[in-house]
Amino acid sequence: MAKSTHTVPRDFDLTMDELRVVARYVVWHAEDVLSVFEQDVPDDPRPRAAIDAAWAFINGASRSKSQRVTSLEAHRAARSAPSEAARLAARSAGDAASAAYLHPIAQASQVGHILRAAASAARIGEIKAGGDPAIADALLERSRRRATPVLIDVLRRYPPLTSGSNHVARLMSTLAHSLRQTADRSAAGHTAGSRANALRRERKS
């Protein structure tokens, strides 16, 4: 059957269950830092709305305009936030909503949709600790432990990140490298059956 010319080019498959695993990972980090934005901008509901939309998808709703719109609005809230920490927190909420639309194309830039919220949470912790890099390292380690085998399997379908040109990008690269090493230390690869079993376990968690 000929492919529609209107379909998005894809280099590999991503199932809805895998996208929900990614969205859950992102929203965990976004929720961790949402209060940072809300303390600075208490009357702006846009980042929280994005997190709510992310959870709707995670909990079984179909992808919809809700995730797209609330993601854009949360990113607009980030641009007008009064501090770096608040900006990163709002952007993380936007990333949580947009994770439902992670593209199955082999571009390293897509990794940001998986790991940028975790890196942003680490940066926010560092800022709140007066710039202590040990706090960022500890938070990245927590993010590494939070990553499930399915999340890491999805990550490994994308090309490796470069080190990045800003602090969050460098933290994200560090986390990505750590997660790939975790997978390399495990048994080489997963069979289709083991991925399916892992997905079933994560849906029950």
Phi, psi and omega in degrees: 000131181290140179284145176293141178287352181263000179282153177283130178302140180225143181259347179198176181263146169228121179276163176299323178296320178294320177298325178292325175298315178298313181299322179296318179298317181292316185291329175304313181289321179297319178294325180302329187245002181304322182298334179297317177291314186293334174291324180278326184227072189295340185260011181252108184272002190295315178296320178296323178297323178294319178295319177299319179294323177297316180294326177301316178294314181302322184276007170120351178291153176291156171299143184208181176302332182303313180294319181295312185292314182292329175296313179299319181292321178295323178290327173294320177299323179297319183296332181259006182292148188276356182213162178299316182297315179295321179298314180295323180295315179294320179295325178297321177297318176298322178295325179298315180292320184282348179301335177298339183247027174306130185272134178277057180236142188281070177232130182300333181300334180293338181298333177301328179290343179264317193243351186295324179295321178296316178295322179294320178297321178295319179294319178298316177300321178297315179299313182294338178265019178075024178089019182283111182293339179296328178293316177299318179298317180295320180290325175295323178295321176298319178295323177298317181291332179287339185288125180275164177303323179293317178302314181293322178298318177296313180305319185288352175281347181258155177296153178298150176281153166275177187292334178090160186255356177225174188298313181296319179297322178291320176297320179296318178297319178298315180295316180301317179297318180297318180293322177294322177295321177302316180293322181294330179283341178279178176302138186297114174074170174235140173284163178303322180294319181291326176296319180296319179295321180296319178298318180297320178295319182290326177295332180277344184281000000 
